[in-house]
């Protein structure tokens, strides 16, 4: 009787363990966007949403273009970029809604970037929103200031952007979009970094049930009473 009780507890423990392994768990993933490989003045678009940059579930509105440094064969008058040789420019198109919005449908909990801004006469802002397409609640924002005035004519060719400042927008909760509408006049960006929250993969239900049944069957055979295993002479 005592052995049977122990067997039942072991089977119950095995079942609980398998159910725990099956339950989807949340994990944090770090996403870094460097804009390499897009091309000079080419749309970023869905490059990071199933395009050449991978399936990172990040999409850019029509206004965003990549710019390649002039000393790497492009047209960008910048240097010292955090990740050579491309950066991102919100071109400030006024064709349609959400042209300057970056969407992350899976949600993210941290956001940072590097920027270089030449002689900003008008303060520019970047804001983080709880919903898609800059909707819901604005969770945080930052005002950019000019940081590259001292670069002009100090290099050959005369780069307009040579100093890069890293900024992290502090906010609580989970955001789904970033609005660059206030930063479309003279600012370049690089190394956008998100911390996203996504579910880990779990076995398909049918496969899991087969695994559970097989494991319990093996465990049950192991603990059958000893007389079932005696040889009949």
Residue pairs with C-beta under 8 A, 6 or more apart in sequence:
3 223
7 223
10 219
10 223
11 216
11 219
11 220
11 223
14 215
14 216
14 219
15 212
15 216
18 208
18 211
18 212
18 215
19 212
22 202
22 203
22 208
23 202
24 199
24 200
24 202
25 199
25 200
26 197
26 198
26 199
26 200
27 197
27 198
27 199
27 200
28 109
28 195
28 196
28 197
29 195
29 196
29 197
29 198
30 193
30 194
30 195
30 196
31 56
31 58
31 108
31 193
31 194
31 195
31 196
32 191
32 192
32 193
33 48
33 53
33 56
33 58
33 88
33 191
33 192
33 193
34 82
34 83
34 86
34 190
34 191
35 44
35 66
35 83
35 86
35 87
35 88
35 190
36 83
36 85
36 86
37 52
37 53
37 86
38 44
38 47
38 52
38 53
38 66
38 86
39 66
39 68
40 66
40 67
40 68
40 73
40 74
40 75
40 76
41 65
41 66
41 67
41 74
41 75
42 65
42 66
43 60
43 62
43 64
43 65
44 60
44 64
44 65
44 66
44 88
45 51
45 59
45 60
45 62
45 64
46 59
46 60
47 53
47 60
48 54
48 56
48 57
48 58
48 59
48 60
49 55
49 56
49 57
49 58
49 59
57 104
57 105
57 106
57 196
58 102
58 103
58 104
58 194
59 102
59 103
60 102
60 103
61 98
61 99
61 100
61 101
61 102
61 103
62 93
62 95
62 96
62 99
63 90
63 91
63 92
63 93
63 99
63 100
63 180
63 184
64 88
64 89
64 90
64 91
64 100
64 102
64 180
65 88
65 89
65 91
66 86
66 87
66 88
66 89
67 74
67 75
67 76
67 78
67 86
67 87
67 88
67 89
67 188
68 74
68 75
68 76
68 85
68 86
69 76
69 78
69 79
69 81
69 84
69 85
69 86
69 87
70 76
70 77
70 157
71 79
71 85
71 157
72 84
72 85
74 85
74 86
76 86
76 87
76 161
76 188
77 157
77 158
77 159
77 160
77 161
78 87
78 116
78 159
78 160
78 161
78 162
78 188
79 151
79 155
79 159
79 161
79 162
80 162
80 163
80 164
81 87
81 114
81 116
81 164
81 188
81 190
82 114
82 164
82 190
82 191
83 190
83 191
86 190
87 116
87 188
87 189
87 190
88 188
88 189
88 190
88 192
89 187
89 188
89 189
90 100
90 180
90 183
90 184
90 187
90 189
91 184
92 100
92 184
92 185
93 99
93 100
97 133
98 133
98 134
100 179
100 180
100 181
100 183
100 184
101 133
101 134
101 177
101 178
101 179
101 180
101 181
102 177
102 178
102 180
102 192
103 132
103 133
103 176
103 177
104 175
104 176
104 177
104 178
104 194
104 196
105 132
105 176
106 196
106 197
106 198
107 174
107 175
107 176
107 196
107 197
108 174
108 175
108 176
108 194
108 195
108 196
108 197
109 173
109 174
109 175
109 195
109 196
109 197
110 168
110 193
110 194
110 195
111 128
111 168
111 169
111 171
111 175
111 178
111 192
111 193
111 194
111 195
112 166
112 167
112 168
112 169
112 192
112 193
113 126
113 166
113 167
113 189
113 190
113 191
113 192
113 193
114 164
114 165
114 166
114 167
114 189
114 190
114 191
115 144
115 147
115 164
115 165
115 167
115 183
115 187
115 188
115 189
115 190
116 147
116 148
116 161
116 162
116 163
116 164
116 165
116 187
116 188
117 124
117 144
117 145
117 146
117 147
117 148
117 161
117 186
117 187
117 188
118 146
118 148
118 149
118 151
118 152
118 160
118 161
118 186
119 146
119 148
119 149
119 186
120 144
120 145
120 146
120 185
120 186
120 187
122 185
123 143
123 144
123 145
123 182
124 143
124 144
124 182
124 183
124 184
124 185
124 186
124 187
125 141
125 142
125 143
125 144
125 182
125 183
126 141
126 142
126 144
126 167
126 169
126 178
126 179
126 180
126 182
126 183
127 134
127 138
127 140
127 141
127 142
127 169
127 178
127 179
127 182
128 138
128 139
128 140
128 141
128 169
128 171
128 175
128 177
128 178
128 179
129 135
129 136
129 137
129 138
129 139
129 175
129 176
129 177
129 178
129 179
130 136
130 137
130 138
130 139
130 173
130 174
130 175
130 176
131 137
131 176
131 177
132 176
132 177
133 177
134 177
134 179
134 181
135 177
136 176
139 171
139 172
139 173
139 175
140 169
140 170
140 171
141 169
142 167
142 169
144 167
144 183
144 187
146 186
147 163
147 164
147 165
148 160
148 161
148 162
148 163
150 163
151 159
151 160
151 161
151 162
151 163
152 158
152 159
152 160
154 162
155 162
161 188
164 190
174 197
180 189
183 189
202 208
203 211
